[in-house]
Each structure stands twice: as C-alpha cells, then as structure tokens.
Amino acid sequence: MDPACLAGRGNGEPPGRLIRSKDANYVRAARVQVIGMHRWTLRSLGALPVAGLLAVGLAAGPAAPVAAQPSGTWTRTGSMLTATEQQPGVLLHDGQVLMPGTAELYDPATGRWAATGAMNVARTVGFTATVLQDGQVLVAGGVEAGVNQTVTSGAELYNPATGTWAATGSMITARQNQTATLLPNGQVLVAGGGGTCVNGSCPTLSSAELYNPATGVWTPTGSMTVARYGPTATLLPDGQVLVAGGASGSTANAGSTAELYTPATGTWAATGSMPFPHEGALAGLLPSGEVLVACGVQDPGVNPCAADLYNPATGTWAQDGAAGASATRNYSAVLLHNGQVLFSGGENGTYPARETITTAATLWDPVTGATTATGSMTTPREFHALIVLPNGQVLAAGGETQNKKGQPSATATAELYTP
C-alpha cells in the first residue's frame, strides 16, 4: 500500500464559519490540497499563513536520527525553522518532506529541517501541490498573500535538485480549493474549486483543465456535471478519476453526488451518490480496490465522521459506519501502510470558547469499523501536517497548540509516530 502524502483536517464547525481566518474570499473553511505519487489524498482545512526563507542549507533543531521505537508511540524530532499552522507537507521522491509555505525540508535520516527556496508568488490558502513523475512539485492556484487576497491562476514548479521555484504556464481559470490529480500519462487534472468572491458572492466552478509538464501549458477538458468546492478526487486503477462531494449551490452545504472522469475522452459521467454528503473529506484507494470517503466539514444534521465506500466495479456506494476521530474538529489523519487510518490531535469544546487542543490519537480500521486508542502525541496540536514517511513512520509537524493560559499559538515542534 502506498504511503499517504498529506494530513487531512476534520472540522466540526457549522457552515459559514471560518476557522480563525480573516480571509474574505472564504465562506467555508479554506483548504490546501497536496497530491503526490500516492493514492491517499487528504485536504487540510483552515487559512494558511505563508513565510519563506531564501537561503538554502540553514538547519534548525537537534540532529535526531530515526531509531527503533515501541509500536504505537510518539517521539520528538527536530523542530521546524518556522512556527506555523495549517501548513501542508509534500513527500518528495527522495523521501524528504517539503513544506511549500514555509520553504523548508525535513530529512528523516537526520531528523533535521533545512531552508529551501520560497515560492515566487506567496500563497496563503487554497492552492494545490502535485508531485510530478519527474519529481518536481507543481503548485497551482490559491489565494495570493497580500491585502487584496486575489485568487490566482498562476502556477510554478519546485525543483528538488536545485531547491528553487520557476514559473510555468498559468491555468486558464483562476481557482482555489480545486482538486489536482496526477494521471498515469504524467498530466495533471485540475477540476472545480471556487473563484474570487465579489460582494459576498463566491462562484463555484465546474470547469476542468489539464497541465502538460512537457510543454508547461494548460488546456481545457470537459467540465464536471456539477460545480464543486472542496470535493475529493481519487485516481482509480483503470485510470479514471472519481470526484465526490464538495459544496455547491446557494446553501453551500456539502453534496453527496459523484462522477467519473475518463482521460481518453476528456468527459465526465455521473456515478452513484454517497450515502452521506461530504466536503473537505478524506479520500483514498484501499487495498481492496474500493474508495473510502470519510469525515469532512460538518453540515447541520450530518455526522462529521461518516464513512462511505465506493465500488468501482458496480458504481455504487455503501455506508461504512463512522470513523473514530481523535477530537471533535481540526484533527489530522493519514492512511497507514497497514490500511488503518491514524487520527491525531484536534480540538474539543464549544467553538470558539472553552476549546481544548488535545494530544490524543486514534486508529480506525475501515475493514472492521473498529476504533482503538493509540499513544498520545508529545505536544497538543491541531491544524498540523501529518505525513507517512517511506519507513512507515508518521511525521506530525507544526500546527496550533495552547499556552499555559489556554491561548492558541503556532508551534514549530515536530514528532514521529511509530505504528
């Protein structure tokens, strides 16, 4: 089973509430999507502050080579260069982890972080980051940093060999919170998302386009049957792409419809609908060949961690119960090599008062539906990156913690979970 490449955040907030974000472009929780060469893709919720260091080679935190640890435990590793929350991580081909927003790299062999090049255009939220077949990272769309908070169509490439970013062709449509899927032919399919809000009206997009790494050019492809903001996208074994859920329509509530994209024809076709509506959900291809979609933003009357299974052979969904998350909201989650889902951290209590950030972690088995507690993290955190490393360990980095007065603040700490 391929490892996961990004932490996903669960959110129990009602529709229309931002998560500590002053970004006027967002009606719901903002999210950043990272797509790698792996099958499990999760979305991170919340506004993303961006900082960058231009120098390459500066390191922070003590050297902490990976050593054998007891199963089900967390151990501290080197701290990040920059305290940050809601920061995604990208697993590179060489096993290092890239944090595009803070421009730093984590080396699992040494347990240290080092600065790398910053993006040419700083982006706060809503962008996608895709690891291409040649190992470069494509960042596209999102909201530009600055007072105007413009939704951009711009894109750029990160070269791990040089640690630098270079501009590439811009998308046809400016968008945020879209999906991005690496296709077997090396192209990247981008679909849906939202445009710039104007006078409180925020358009949801159904259009889709393809990026060709060989030419650096984007070309239009067929539009989805439904406009979607924050849906899931999963590459199936036959090369089709399953897109499910997402917010659409005047209510901005999550949807339950799903559709399939066929690369050979560039067209979309509706498939079975999910038992539960999902937006900003976890989605991944299981060893059985089924697709799991679970949790996401909570709409009124909807279980925030409902789980549904899609059978590509029949085009139908089945309810898979409820995943046992580690907290009410703002947790992170990844699919482990053994097929279980690890939830960690998050927040409990009444938003925004009397909230408590937790160290708790749980394991959920999609096959049996069982939830079990596992070791607690060394630091309470929410909105943190959670990345499965090549050796099977899980890196939890950054996020938001609480001081002694209970006030939230970004953290630079990082730790490793041993399954």
C-alpha positions, 0 to 999 in steps of 0.5 A, spaced: 500 500 500 502 506 498 504 511 503 499 517 504 502 524 502 498 529 506 494 530 513 487 531 512 483 536 517 476 534 520 472 540 522 466 540 526 464 547 525 457 549 522 457 552 515 459 559 514 464 559 519 471 560 518 476 557 522 480 563 525 481 566 518 480 573 516 480 571 509 474 574 505 474 570 499 472 564 504 465 562 506 467 555 508 473 553 511 479 554 506 483 548 504 490 546 501 490 540 497 497 536 496 497 530 491 503 526 490 505 519 487 500 516 492 493 514 492 491 517 499 489 524 498 487 528 504 485 536 504 487 540 510 482 545 512 483 552 515 487 559 512 494 558 511 499 563 513 505 563 508 513 565 510 519 563 506 526 563 507 531 564 501 537 561 503 538 554 502 542 549 507 540 553 514 538 547 519 534 548 525 533 543 531 537 537 534 540 532 529 535 526 531 536 520 527 530 515 526 531 509 531 527 503 533 521 505 537 515 501 541 509 500 536 504 505 537 508 511 540 510 518 539 517 521 539 520 528 538 524 530 532 527 536 530 523 542 530 521 546 524 525 553 522 518 556 522 512 556 527 506 555 523 499 552 522 495 549 517 501 548 513 501 542 508 507 537 507 509 534 500 513 527 500 518 528 495 521 522 491 527 522 495 523 521 501 524 528 504 518 532 506 517 539 503 513 544 506 511 549 500 509 555 505 514 555 509 520 553 504 523 548 508 525 540 508 525 535 513 530 529 512 528 523 516 535 520 516 537 526 520 531 528 523 533 535 521 529 541 517 533 545 512 531 552 508 529 551 501 527 556 496 520 560 497 515 560 492 515 566 487 508 568 488 506 567 496 500 563 497 496 563 503 490 558 502 487 554 497 492 552 492 494 545 490 501 541 490 502 535 485 508 531 485 510 530 478 513 523 475 519 527 474 519 529 481 518 536 481 512 539 485 507 543 481 503 548 485 497 551 482 492 556 484 490 559 491 489 565 494 495 570 493 498 573 500 497 580 500 491 585 502 487 584 496 487 576 497 486 575 489 485 568 487 490 566 482 491 562 476 498 562 476 502 556 477 510 554 478 514 548 479 519 546 485 525 543 483 528 538 488 535 538 485 536 545 485 531 547 491 528 553 487 521 555 484 520 557 476 514 559 473 510 555 468 504 556 464 498 559 468 491 555 468 486 558 464 481 559 470 483 562 476 481 557 482 482 555 489 480 549 493 480 545 486 482 538 486 489 536 482 490 529 480 496 526 477 494 521 471 498 515 469 500 519 462 504 524 467 498 530 466 495 533 471 487 534 472 485 540 475 477 540 476 472 545 480 474 549 486 471 556 487 473 563 484 474 570 487 468 572 491 465 579 489 460 582 494 459 576 498 458 572 492 463 566 491 462 562 484 463 555 484 466 552 478 465 546 474 470 547 469 476 542 468 483 543 465 489 539 464 497 541 465 502 538 460 509 538 464 512 537 457 510 543 454 508 547 461 501 549 458 494 548 460 488 546 456 481 545 457 477 538 458 470 537 459 467 540 465 464 536 471 456 535 471 456 539 477 460 545 480 464 543 486 468 546 492 472 542 496 470 535 493 475 529 493 478 526 487 481 519 487 485 516 481 482 509 480 486 503 477 483 503 470 485 510 470 479 514 471 478 519 476 472 519 481 470 526 484 465 526 490 462 531 494 464 538 495 459 544 496 455 547 491 449 551 490 446 557 494 446 553 501 453 551 500 452 545 504 456 539 502 453 534 496 453 527 496 453 526 488 459 523 484 462 522 477 467 519 473 472 522 469 475 518 463 482 521 460 481 518 453 475 522 452 476 528 456 468 527 459 465 526 465 459 521 467 455 521 473 456 515 478 452 513 484 451 518 490 454 517 497 450 515 502 452 521 506 454 528 503 461 530 504 466 536 503 473 537 505 473 529 506 478 524 506 479 520 500 483 514 498 484 507 494 484 501 499 487 495 498 481 492 496 480 496 490 474 500 493 474 508 495 473 510 502 470 517 503 470 519 510 469 525 515 469 532 512 466 539 514 460 538 518 453 540 515 447 541 520 444 534 521 450 530 518 455 526 522 462 529 521 465 522 521 461 518 516 464 513 512 462 511 505 465 506 500 465 506 493 465 500 488 468 501 482 466 495 479 458 496 480 458 504 481 455 504 487 456 506 494 455 503 501 455 506 508 461 504 512 459 506 519 463 512 522 470 513 523 473 514 530 476 521 530 481 523 535 477 530 537 471 533 535 474 538 529 481 540 526 484 533 527 489 530 522 489 523 519 493 519 514 492 512 511 497 507 514 501 502 510 497 497 514 490 500 511 488 503 518 487 510 518 491 514 524 487 520 527 491 525 531 490 531 535 484 536 534 480 540 538 474 539 543 469 544 546 464 549 544 467 553 538 470 558 539 470 558 547 472 553 552 476 549 546 481 544 548 487 542 543 488 535 545 494 530 544 490 524 543 490 519 537 486 514 534 486 508 529 480 506 525 480 500 521 475 501 515 475 493 514 472 492 521 469 499 523 473 498 529 476 504 533 482 503 538 486 508 542 493 509 540 499 513 544 498 520 545 502 525 541 508 529 545 505 536 544 497 538 543 496 540 536 491 541 531 491 544 524 498 540 523 501 536 517 501 529 518 505 525 513 507 517 512 514 517 511 517 511 506 519 507 513 512 507 515 513 512 520 508 518 521 511 525 521 506 530 525 509 537 524 507 544 526 500 546 527 496 550 533 497 548 540 495 552 547 499 556 552 499 555 559 493 560 559 489 556 554 491 561 548 492 558 541 499 559 538 503 556 532 508 551 534 514 549 530 515 542 534 515 536 530 514 528 532 514 521 529 509 516 530 511 509 530 505 504 528 
